[in-house]
Amino acid sequence: VQLKKGDKVVMYNVYFFNQTAIMRPESSFEIGELLKMMKERPTTKIRIHGHTNGNGFGKIVTLGNSKEFFSLSSDNDEDQGSAVKLSEERAKVIKTYLTNAGIDAKRMDVKAWGGKKPIYDENHSLAQANVRVDIEILEE
């Protein structure tokens, strides 16, 4: 499906380790498809929206000095923060991945929502779906 300006899609197959901004290995295919689209469409600009389940405060593990986007590493950093901060770090790790693969950082920005836009109530059996990343097409 060819996306156009204003479209927003959920990246249903991008998953993160709990309390981290590090993608699980099974995310690599869908992230690779996003990279492919960005390379094929060099004028496209996107916004990466990060979402969490709930609005708590707690531990956040980020990439740190590691370049392992799809696995945990001793080079990861650990801090404390809000759900909004976690959702921001998750969107930023995707931007960093794309930038490291040659996509100009000026073509991307991030928006952190925390748990402000859930699909399900945070206690629902399907609440894990609230932990997601959406891609919005800003310019073609």
Protein Blocks (a to p, Z undefined) as FASTA:
>chain_A
ZZdehiacddfkbccdehiabdcfklmmmmmmmmmmmmmmmmbccddddddedjddcddd
dfklafbfkbccfkbccddddfklmmmmmmmmmmmmmmmnopafklpccddekjmlcfbd
fkbmklmmmpccddddfbZZ
